[in-house]
Amino acid sequence: MLGQGGLIEGVKDTIKTRWPALRLRSILFGVLIFTALMPGFGAIFLRVYENVLVRQTEAELIAQAAAYDAAFDLAWPAPNLDPPPPAPDDNESDTTGRRSSTAPEPYFTPDALTIDLNTMPILPQRPQPQTASQVADADAVVAARAIAPLIAETRRTTLASVLVLDAQGIIISDGPLQGKSYAFLAEVQSAVAGRSQSVLRRRGDYVPRYAFEVLSRASAIRVHYARPIKLGDRTVGVLLLSRSPRALFRGIYDDLGKIALVIAVIFVVIVGLAGLLSRAIAKPIEQLTQASAHVGRGGSEVPPTPATATIEIRALFDNFRRMAAQIDLRSRYLRDFAAAMSHEFKTPLTGIRGVLELIEEHGDTMNAQERRRFIANAEGDADRLSRLVARLLELARADMATADETVSTSVENAVRGVADALHDEDLAVESELQGPLSVVSVPQPVLEAVLTTLIENSRQAGAHKVIISGRGEEGFFDLTLCDDGPGVPIADRERLFEPFFTTKRSQGGTGLGLPIARSLLTGSSSAIDFVDNGAGACFRLRLKRTPDA
């Protein structure tokens, strides 16, 4: 059997194989549409809007029952021994109907809304009343008959069912149910005890009329509200009201204009946001994708950064542009390097092959002196190949070197060590460094190797004196080496750092010394350049200082 991990991996693999290829625009538009529709789905499936409609029906029944209660009190034939507390001034309640802090505490007794369509149980349809075992209260009957026209008139507008009961739960309203008892109902019992109660009951005459009514829980229910009629602290009757709430889709239909306007506004906003995201993210990424394919085919052009692109996309464009420039530079470097290396290797290989052919064809007729001369030429070419391979390995290592911010080297100590090692009768190496020690982020072996290369080049050029000087710049230390040799011809200065370029080929030069020096310094975030000082050869090393130097 597969373990849980294997099952999860199997599900992932199935999803991966069937996952469709989507455009970024489609994903962004889909996310925006889904986000906009979530409140609507929540209102329908979580019954948020429907619950509001049902609670609104409960509030209307409470207000209607409060009016009947006041009219019943006024119609009560017997004197009221417990008059209600005096009403506060109009300015003691705010526009929302909330009691002000100065109003008498007993005066305001609002009924709180208690219905929650999601948690409240739906009771069965209200049963038929039972036969009463007692006679209805005479005073209550008189009061009920007095307010009967009021109830009849208001029912024409509210469509609510209204029954008036006495304190025993006996129906005293005019009609076929008069004289029967609803004392067994839980909501009536609560009202007789002096507490109002709202319940939800099923509708017996409900017949679905719309296909989507199955989504509405309120379509098949009625809100029942029982309110005690009190004279002072004594309960003298009960008002039993019920009404069907507005169904979900009926409420949506009533507010269709507002809902359509909101949907239109949301759609316009979504289209605007989708267009903004498309121009800020999707379109720049597509342009960058095309530029990547172009660079992959050998091109180097990158389209300008779109003005509507986000900050991150702009940074991506800038980095890609630098990368494309580096790739183009590296490609041209590799092409030139390969061509130069082919030429440099081809010359000694041709010489060695020529010697082998001569020995093979005329070896028997050559004397010992001629044979040694040809072999010596082949050995010289082989030595040149060995030097080229060794220098190429040094160049490769130099190109792969990376900067190390933790390295710290004293310029004065490195210069002093190289000067002492290379100073002799033919070449004087002098240092003019003064002041406090300068510390740079270049490894000491690297700095010494570069200095040695430059001084040896001066020696090979016929110089008799090399002067090393330096000065500090912001973040860098400039080290300058100048000799008194013949200098560098103007035509050769631009090619000094090209691999294999040398004017001392006959003396064993490989033309890789200066390229290796530049690569070594580049790996330490430093640089080397030729400086025209009018006499001799002069090079400037721009060395990166350590952060705390």
Beta strands, then each sheet from edge to edge (+ up, - down):
strand 1: 122-123
strand 2: 130-131
strand 3: 161-166
strand 4: 180-181
strand 5: 197-202
strand 6: 221-231
strand 7: 234-243
strand 8: 409-410
strand 9: 428-431
strand 10: 439-440
strand 11: 465-473
strand 12: 476-483
strand 13: 527-530
strand 14: 538-544
sheet 1: 1+ 5+ 6- 7+ 3-
sheet 2: 2+ 4-
sheet 3: 8+ 10-
sheet 4: 9+ 11+ 12- 14+ 13-
end
